[in-house]
Amino acid sequence: MTDTFPAMLIRDKDHLQAELTTLKRSDLPDLPVLVRVDYSSVNYKDGLAVSGKGRIARRFPMVPGIDVAGTVVESASPLFAPGDKVIANGNGLSETEWGAFSTYQRLKPEWLMRQPDNLTQKQAMAIGTAGYTAALCVNQLMAWGTIAPGEGSVLVTGAAGGVGSYAIALLAALGFNVTASTGRPETHDYLASLGARAFIDRRELSEPGRPLQEERWTGAVDSVGSTTLANVLAQTVYGGAVAACGLAGGPDLPTTVMPHILRSVTLIGVDSVMAAPRRREAAWRLLANTLTAGHMESVTAGEIALADLPGAANDIFAGKVRGRLVVKVAAD
């Protein structure tokens, strides 16, 4: 490897916008595993970090980027050897730990897992945190044991987003009847291609409703929160469960305990950042064994370079990106 290489860097709390710069190997954290970062992706959180519109970084300087797909170059850990293909996400990357938007990065071995054999690096990053979070949600719903393929309807809110898209693809591939909630009718064909069988306008769920409503959903994956989540809980069938992983609509939850104590509805909180290794590995197994190349191609919006990240962040905020942007980090 060369001693200098390109990276995106947030310099300090007064200069939150990331800049393309050159780092030296000696600039990297003193951690056991040196990885060449071959691919990453652009999540909404990455957009906030790169643009400086969100205070994601908690220490400085900071290399942003929460998704890594790379190749081990050096390792002081017996768990990994040079040449191993690895993936990582969460675990404070981009917040308290240097992240993916650097040609080379040093990482802790406990943050890494081997890339599934039937996924390429680019496919793994087309999935990224969004797909991984969706898989965590689907696994939690199936572990709860109240949903069954072909019975009832499983709702996915925020359906056209990254988490929603992958949740639909996974649930449909596993044989579940999926209803997609979206405010964009122009995405219906796309969501149907992923496996959605029915649609509901998100406005039906975004207005305050009664604490108990008609039972409609055997289960749900929610990335919206707030009033939407309150209505989803109120419409879930007896004994059903809702996996909640986002708060795009707000962090509040204006509801009552009535769905929980009168219908035994369970609200399952799903966190992707600090999930235990066994849950991470189970989620990636589900993704690798269930998704097709067509699924990943449908959800991938395109491939960009490190230098394109600021513009990509602005496009995400402007609603110009549908699906996942993959970042080619290390030049061939």
PEFENQUI-V154665 format. One line per field, one symbol per residue. psi: psi as a letter, one per 30 degrees, with the letter a starting at -180 (. if undefined). A space follows every 50 residues. Layout:
psi: ???
This chain:
psi: llfllllkkjelffifkkkkaklleffllilfjkkjjelaljleeeeeee fgfkiekflllkjljfkkjakkekkgkffklkfkkllllbhgkfdfkkaf hkekkklkeffllkkkegkleeeefedaeeeeeeeeeeeeeefegfkkkf kakkkjlhefleeeeeeeeeeeffgkjkkkklgjfffeeeeeffgkflkk kfffffkkllfkakjekflljkgeabeeeeeeefgklkgllkjkglhffl fliialfeeeffghkkjjkjkfegkleeeeeeeeeeeefekleeeeeefk flklleffeeeeeeeefggfkjakkkkjdkk.
